[in-house]
Amino acid sequence: MKVWQRLGLALAIAVLARSWLEGLGWYDRVAEVRGQIYQATRGGQTASLNDLQAQVSTLQAENDRLRLLLKLPRQGWRLSLTARCLYRSGENASADLWVNRGRLDGVTLNTVALHSAGLVGRVVEVRPHQCRIRPALHPNSRVPVLLGELQGVARGRGWSLEVDQIRSRPSVTAGVWVTTSGLGQVFPGSILVGRVRRSLPSSEPMFARYEVEPSVFLDQVLEVLLVELSP
């Protein structure tokens, strides 16, 4: 299994058991490692990615030990396979992406596409040997996320994401990592989505809006990992 596959899968399952023992303390560690993955991927630092692989292996082993102690079931994956990108349906950042896996490979409309830098998007059309992925940047995309400890929904805005209906207190500072929350049973939890760029004006004093810089643009993507959680 490739490095980025291990990073995505291991960190996605490292959350639940740690949260039982440490409350929200798990998030700081996951965000720190994912932040390092993001920086290493953008900078092409192969040696750094090898170091992160070792860290992820350690986290996965600790997660397995905690699950055994707590008698928690392992998070199951109905599907986990790599796919090669074929073409995009347009040139803009939110254009849909076609890959070389389809219905005969087990892909469904609940399948999610990941990249070493984070979340790519969700499958919206399936053919026998191909599928179409709608990126998180697409205007019709909705992804349940966490900004620090605050829950929200990320909406695509072409070259960026917007998260609204966030409690205005406490405020979220620029640079905070944004990850999938795992709500909705489609997107795995703890997948990097991006980081907060700035706050946006809001007409509702009780709620805030934030612009989020995405961790993945499709011009970075040559292969994806297609995953689907077990029901």
C-alpha positions, 0 to 999 in steps of 0.5 A, a space after each residue: 500500500 502506498 504512503 498516502 493510502 496509509 496516511 489517509 486510512 490510518 488517520 481516519 480510524 485513529 479518532 474514535 478510541 482516542 476521543 473516548 480516553 482524552 475527550 477532544 485532546 485527540 484533535 490537536 495531535 491529528 491536526 498536527 500530523 495532517 498539517 505536516 502531511 499538507 506541508 510535505 505534500 505541497 513541498 514535495 518532501 519525500 523524506 518528510 512523508 516517510 517520517 510521517 508514515 512512521 508516525 501514522 503507523 505508531 498512531 494506528 498501533 496505539 488506536 488498535 490497543 485502545 480499541 481492544 481495551 475499550 472493546 470498540 469495533 474497528 471502523 470498517 471499510 466496504 471499499 478501498 482502492 486506488 484509481 487513476 484520473 482520466 480527464 476533467 469535465 472543465 478547466 476551472 477548479 471545481 470541474 468534475 473529475 473522471 477516474 478509471 474505476 466504476 460499478 464493476 469495481 464496487 464503486 457507488 454513490 456513497 464512495 469518497 475520493 481522497 488524495 495525500 493532501 486531503 479530501 478530493 470529493 464524492 462520486 456523483 455518477 457511476 458507469 461500469 468502468 468509470 466514475 465521476 467525482 464532484 470535488 469539494 470545491 464545486 458549488 453544489 458540494 456540501 461536506 460536514 466539517 470541524 473548524 477546531 472544535 466547532 461543527 459546520 458545513 463546507 460549501 464549494 465556492 470555485 477556488 475556495 470553500 465557505 463554512 457558515 452557521 458557525 457559532 460566533 463565539 469562540 471565534 476561529 482564527 486564520 490558519 486553523 485546520 478544517 477536517 471532515 467531522 464524520 457526520 452523515 456516515 459518508 465522509 470519513 472523519 478526520 480527513 483534511 479539507 483545508 485551513 481557515 483563511 479569514 472570517 467573512 461578514 455575517 448578517 446573523 450576530 449569533 453565527 459566523 462565516 469563514 473562507 477556507 483555503 482547500 488542501 487539494 486542487 485538482 491540478 495536483 491530482 493524478 491518482 485518488 484513493 476511493 473509500 466507502 465506509 461500511 453501513 
